[in-house]
Amino acid sequence: MAVLSRRVRPDDWKPVGVDALEANALKVVRSADNRSVIAGPGAGKTELLAQRAAYLLQTGTAPPPGRILAISFKRDAATNLAARVRQRCHRIHAGRFDSMTFDAFAKGLIDRFGQALPELWRPTPDYEIMFPNDRDYRDFLQQQLGAPPTSVGIYADIQAITVKAFERRHLVGLPLPLEGWPNPTPCQWAADRYWQTSLRSGKTSGLSFPMIGRLVELLLRVNPMARDALRLTYSHLFMDEFQDTTQIQYDLVRTIFLGTDTVITAVGDNKQQIMRWAMAMDDPFTAFDADFAAKRTPLYNNYRSSPELVRIQHVLAQALDARAVAPVSKTVGTIAGDSCAIWDFSTPEVEADRLAAFVAAEMKTQKLGPRDFVLLVRQKAVDYAAVLEPAFAAAGIPLRNEAGTVGTVMLQELLAEEASELVVAILHLAMTKRAGRYWTDCQEALAALRGVAPDEEAAQTKLARELDAYVIKLSAAHPNPPKTKAIAQSIVDDILAFIGRERLIAVHPAYGQGSWLEKVLDAVAVHLLVSSADGIDWSSALDAYEGIHAIPLMTIHKSKGLEYHSVIFVGLDDGAWWSFSNDQVEATAGFFVAFTRAKQRVVFTYCARRGSRTKIATLYELLSKAGVQSVRVA
Ligand SMILES: Nc1ncnc2c1ncn2[C@@H]1O[C@H](COP(=O)(O)OP(=O)(O)OP(=O)(O)O)[C@@H](O)[C@H]1O
């Protein structure tokens, strides 16, 4: 698609890369006020943000040196949005679009300004990121804490604090008091002890992401210079998947941007709210509309799914929101036969064989690739992978558990890490034929790392020569993919030395903190070695690294924001949905998210050996109401 580097008059601007936007989407793209966009799956919410970025940058409505900040919840959602903007905008424009996760945004701020926090709340500069779980909180409350001072309360008061309430209500539930809690209640005393232990008990502080969010909010509340710097930097703020915003994140946005000229666009879908367990607010849109005087704008189209799937989706949507409006599918149905069915199997092994055969046949007859399919499960993907993987391998389709870990890093996260992307791009350029696309990627990434602007021609040419010389040397040194961990490690180290460790850290501050860069680089080497097995050539090894020829297996949570031709949901049974009755709304929302990832087909599988279907009878009733049939397959 053609991208513009010159400025366009707002009246002449046209959507880039799509034929048209629906009327309301276009209004939001061109809006100069705060907007909340609540719309169903596939309505083009993320696309709307990409188009709005193009509009603001190409028309000069967001003039330089101002920048646009886009905050997403998941790493791959942030990378996906950045990629859509890069496709639609000239790199001079796309360079002013910062797309990151909430956690990365908060962490970047604490890394830059954290030492300006008052001593009581100041972490050590080399703090570690912690992921405490219920057991850790229970240990702290019941084993480590002991009795409070008599002025605060008695031991029984501490014992009465539930683990769930401790984190979400007391530890990070409210903005932090600058001077600490003057007359603490037993709960506040316990929270204070946890904070002080985390900040100061070891050589380095240990902080969870919610704690970092609270510290940043405090930092910006009491440090007007840092706050003003952000307000001046960002003329526009986008928030994707806003339904999953936590109170911590919302308070942070409010502290930075409330009452400023920064124009905010928040998009999301309440029916896809599946993060309440992770402290998502009950109704962030209503709070946002009230605080920021945001104008709510609905969207009515569905650009992802076929008319038949949109019809079934609407039955599910109404179970979550009785007032849901039926969306209009803008996609043509392309498959013969049922768009959705429940397939019953006698055993998980038979199920795996039949699914593998089905996918292999569909790939052949419909000319689909393995990445047009996804195997979704509710949780414990590893257990399902153990049965599914051999069956798919036997059918010639590698299966990849995206939630699996490489070293200490989750595979899905590793692939979105800048360090991993850079190493792979340089390897493609050095080791494979027809690597033109990687040339541009490498040149742009290196220019960004070295601070070379796109219009500095002499510096760009020098960089191109250096890159050229380096890839020739690298390919001569390693004609074949690595056969040992030591060689894999030495390739990664060599590339890092060329890129410049310090430069990488300067541009991506997360790598300068703790041992994260080492963990990522180790995972890159391990994954490179695993992908190079069987003496294959570089091109196949790099394809295996990126999983290009593998069918992905993932949980519903990991599938948010993604889309596939066919979704195969394995295990629609009480076993997988054991907690259904605890939070029926959130579980149904999860079911809705899974269903709505499909463009053309959804298959649910059931196998009695994994559980019955009485606890989740409501889900079966919904499917039946939508006319979905159960079929006994084998
Ligand atoms: N105006 C449009 N014209 C054509 N295709 C579009 C348009 N808007 C979005 N799409 C396509 O429709 C699909 C869904 O869009 P997008 O991912 O932006 O939806 P979403 O509302 O963010 O979905 P979800 O909430 O389910 O993640 C994508 O493949 C996107 O490229």
The ligand as a Gaussian input file, in Angstrom:
#p B3LYP/6-31G(d) Opt

LIG

0 1
 N      -12.853000      -0.849000       7.714000
 C      -12.388000      -2.070000       7.499000
 N      -12.422000      -2.610000       6.259000
 C      -11.960000      -3.846000       6.028000
 N      -11.413000      -4.650000       6.965000
 C      -11.346000      -4.166000       8.212000
 C      -11.826000      -2.868000       8.556000
 N      -11.638000      -2.688000       9.881000
 C      -11.077000      -3.826000      10.342000
 N      -10.883000      -4.711000       9.345000
 C      -10.313000      -6.071000       9.474000
 O      -11.200000      -6.803000      10.317000
 C      -10.481000      -7.619000      11.238000
 C      -10.860000      -7.243000      12.665000
 O      -10.384000      -5.928000      12.948000
 P       -9.788000      -5.558000      14.377000
 O       -8.789000      -6.575000      14.793000
 O       -9.369000      -4.136000      14.307000
 O      -11.093000      -5.716000      15.243000
 P      -11.347000      -5.507000      16.804000
 O      -12.609000      -4.744000      16.929000
 O      -10.143000      -4.894000      17.430000
 O      -11.552000      -7.014000      17.232000
 P      -11.509000      -7.795000      18.646000
 O      -12.161000      -6.940000      19.681000
 O      -12.309000      -9.027000      18.360000
 O      -10.083000      -8.140000      18.894000
 C       -9.020000      -7.416000      10.903000
 O       -8.610000      -8.423000      10.018000
 C       -8.989000      -6.061000      10.199000
 O       -7.899000      -5.963000       9.305000

